[in-house]
Amino acid sequence: MASSAISAHSAPAPSAVRASSLAEGVVILLALTVVQRLVGFLRSILFCRWLDAEQLGQWDLAFNFLMLAAPLAVLGLPGSFGRYVETYRESGRLRAFLRRTTWASVVPAITFCLAAAALSPWLAELIFGEREQASLVLTMSAALAALIGFNFLGCFFTALRAGRIFSYMQFSNTVIFAVLSLVFMTTWQAKAEAGVAAFGIACFISGAASLVWMVRLWRELPAVEQPLGHGELWSRLMPFAFWVWVTNWVSNSFELADRYMIVHFGGLDAHTALDLVGQYHSARVMPVLFLGLADMLSTWITPHLIGDWEAGRREAVGARLAFILKVFLLAFLGISIVMLAGAPLFFHTALADKFGFGQAIFPWTLACALWTGLAMISNNWLWCAERSRLATVGLFVGLITNVGLNLVLLPGYGLNGVVVASAASKFLSLALLWTMCRLLKMPVDRRLVLVSLLPALLILGPWWALVGTVVVASGIVPAISIFSAEERATLANAAGKLLDRVRSRVARANV
């Protein structure tokens, strides 16, 4: 079962955008992502150093509003590509599918961006707690249009298993964003608005550049296709897209809820509330790296899991997904332990001792990121089963729990109350998600349950977390081992092949 869990399923693809195998795609994605995330991480650190806590809070709220609004504006249609592009390509109707979904996305996107600009004073009050930020909202409206186009193309290339193109898009976006941020904040103004402008321009440039591949691909699609009726398309696509839309709204609201609770229900004036949001942002600079990687990994593996699912290999899908969840958690838990041990140096040196509150809540934000990452990857089971709407249940319960706990804990405990509420709600959301996946025959066994508990060790400190991780990963106590014998054999085989490659390259270098 373990070997089938990591075997790749490939389908024919147009030569302009060659489909990558799962292993090849993941290697390329990770290689570019390491550099990309390093650049983004350095940019985040510079934001913390350039901006005071209040401006950093404005940037946090502005950026996360863009992440919330972008999928909402296009009605969830690009989010369905991972499920249906492969289906319509194999049936010879991809051209009609793309043409119709593109127009169905463009019209509401333009309408949404224009409405945001027209309602800028009201949105400024909603997002930042003060109407004086209307000019920032206008900049956000322009950036939103660029982000929507970028996301649309990214979803499309990922659905075609063109992982390298998607990785190039993400990489160029990160680098351009970092460079423009440096230029704008040093020559224009060290404010959140400069960051938003830099982000919007970066999305536009990197998205426009990827159109070269899009045009080449379009030309290679068969000019004569099987007919695709509107009723047949929309009756199948819209229910799925609607629940993707709802899930995106609830998911992003879940991520934003605690910060909006600080602004509107913390009993603080706007400047103090934004300052506190900035402190919270500093504690999430490193954990956000996990969320980005988990999202990219989840998006990339979707078409491969769908391929096995459509071929009737349901058991292989379950084994592969469980294996990926375990490896993801183990790898990033180890990184979290290193981060936690080095936190005093990071907050003192890199962030110049500006964010003491952020350092205090850092273990909690790491744990929250790991639980969120597990949920992102697990959603693939619901996508394969075409039951994506069920993901909304756990997210909605988590959102309500987060808001309720914040109302109780925020006034008396400040940021400590916020992160406790966030951690409890994210763990509950993951538990509900796995419960629903299990009802749909996903193999959720005691090993995965143990995996879900491991992030809580970070709250006890790096040394306790290290001991716990070593014990469950090594298998020295079989009752609490997270890997089966087959999975251990798969890991050992992969490690052996990697070691052989390293030895071979070293030998060639010495010749």
Buried (B, 14 or more C-beta within 10 A) or exposed (E): BBEBBBBBBEBEBBEBBEBBBBEBBBEBBBEBBEEBBEBBBEBBBBBBEBBBBBBBBBBBBBBBBBBBBBBBBBBBBBBBBBBBBBBBBEEBBBBBBBEBBBEBBBEBBEEBBEEBBEBBBEBBBBBBBBBEBBEBBBBBBBBBBBBBBBBBBBBBBBBBBBBBBBBBBBBBBBBBBBBBBBEBBEEEEBBBBBBBBBBBBBBBBBBEBBEEBBEEBBEEBEEEBEEBEEEEBBEBBBBBBBBBBBBBBBBBBBBBBBBBBBBBBBEBEBEBBBBBBBBBBBBBBBBBBBBBBBBBBBBBBBBBBBBBBBEEBBBBBBBBBBBBBBBBBBEBBBBBBEBBBBBEEBBEEBBEEBBEBBBBBBBBBBBBBBBBBBBBBBBBBBBBBBBBBBBBBBBBBBBBBBBEBBEEBBEEEBBBBBBBBBBBBBBBBBBBBBBBBBEEEBBBEEBBEBBBEBBBBBBEEBEEBBEBBEEBBEBEEEEBBBBBEBBBEBBEEEEEEEEEEEEEEEEEEEE
